[in-house]
Amino acid sequence: MKHKIIFGLLISILVVSAITLVMIRNGSNQIELQRHSSLENITFEEGVVNIYYFWGDSCQHCALQFEFLTELSEEIGERFNLYSFEVWFDEENVALAHELAEIMDVEFRGVPFTIIGNQTIAGFHSDEILDAIDSANYDEFDVMQIFEEER
């Protein structure tokens, strides 16, 4: 009798673990889809700031910043569009990061690297991100418009 109870508990734990794993993977896939942008999908809207976020797969600081940006989009998502580009495994995104950094007159040295309006942010700094979003609403500068003109 004790063996049946223990066996039942083990089966229950395995089932719950399997369901949790599936939910986590499905959630991760949803996040991954949001983490990859393409130049063709970029839009320019009056009163909406475009954020260009360059990150590295498995970068802990990048993951923290993405989490922050996700939470921020729930609060003030109508104020910005997030375009994110993984650079550790995508040579085209690395080249894009260097080209945009050159337009911004800075050097791209690593991730996370974020461009908001006329400001660049190296590393994850939540206060700087918030300040840049506020400033960019008044400035209306978008580095991607310059990049597209130069192409």
N, C-alpha and C positions, 0 to 999 in steps of 0.2 A: 504494500500500500504506500509506504514512504517513497519507494522508487517511482511509482506512478505520479505522485505529487511533484517530486523533484523533476521528473521528466516533463511533466506538464508546464512547470515553471520555466524550465529551460526553453521549451518550444515557444512559450509566450514571449520570453525575452528575445529570442531570435526573430520572431515575427515583428515585434515592435522595433527592433533594431533595423530590420530590413525595410520596413515602412519609413522609418526616420531617414535612412540612407537615401531612399528614392526621393523623398521630399527635399533633402538637402541638395542632391544632384540636380533635380529639376529647378530648384531655386538658383543654384550656381549657374546652370545653363542660361537662365533668364538674365542673370547679371552679366555673364560673358557676352551675350548678344548685345547688351547695352554698352559694353566696354569697347566695341569695335566700330569705328566710324569710317566712312569713305568720303573723299573730297566731293563726290557727286551728290551727296546728301546734305551738304552744308547750305543753309539758308540765311538770309539777312533780313531781319525784321526790325522795324522801327520800335525802339523802346525795349528790345530784347538783346541782351548781351550774349555773344558767343564766347564760350570757354573752350580753349584748345588745350587738352590735357594729354601729356606724353608720359607713359608709364612703362614699367617693366614687369613681365610675368614673374611672379614669386617675390616681388619687391614688397617688403612689409610696410614701408612708408607709403608706397603707392596704394596698397590695399586700404590703409587707414584713410588716405585722402579720398579714395573712391567711395568709401563708406560715408565719409563726411559729405561729399557732394551728393550722394544718394539721399541722405537725410535732409540736406539743404534743399534738394529739389522738391521734397514733400512740403517744405515750408514756403519757399519762394520760387518754385520751379517755373512760374509764369514769367519770371524776370530774366531767365537765361536758358540757352541751349548748350548742352554739353556734347562736345565732340572729342572722343578719346582715341589715342593711337598707341598701340603697344610697340615698343622700339627694340626690345632685346632680341626678338626673333623675326623682325620685319624690316628689311633693309630700306624699303621705300619710305616707311614711317621715320626711320632714322634720318634719311635724306631730307624729308619734310621738316623735321624738327630743326635741323641745321639751317635750312633755307629760311624758315620763319624766324629763327633766332638772329640770323644775319640781318633780316629786314628790321628787327627790333633793336639792332646794334648791341647784341649780347652774344655770349658764347654758350652753346648748348654743351653742357658737361656731363649731364646724367639726369636720372629720374628721381622723384617726380619733377616734371617741368611743366609749368602752366602759363598760358598766355591769356590774359583777360584785358580787353581794351588795349590801352597803350602800356600795360604793365606786364612784366614777367615775374614769375615766382619760382625760384629754385628750391626744391625741398617742399615739405608739407607744412604750411603755416596757415591755419584756419582764419586767423584775424586778417592776414594779408589778402586772402581770397575774398572775404566779405567786403573789405575796403575797396578792392579792385572792382568788384561787381557794382558797388555803389558809385564809384568814380566813372566807370565805363558807361553807365546810363546817361551821364552828362556829356561825355567825350565823343561817343559814337564812332571811335576809331576801331577798325577791324583789320588786323594784319592779313587775313585771308583775302580780303578785297585787293590789297596791294599785290599779294602773291599771284592772284589770278590775272591781274593786269600785266604782270611781268612775264607770265607764261606764254 
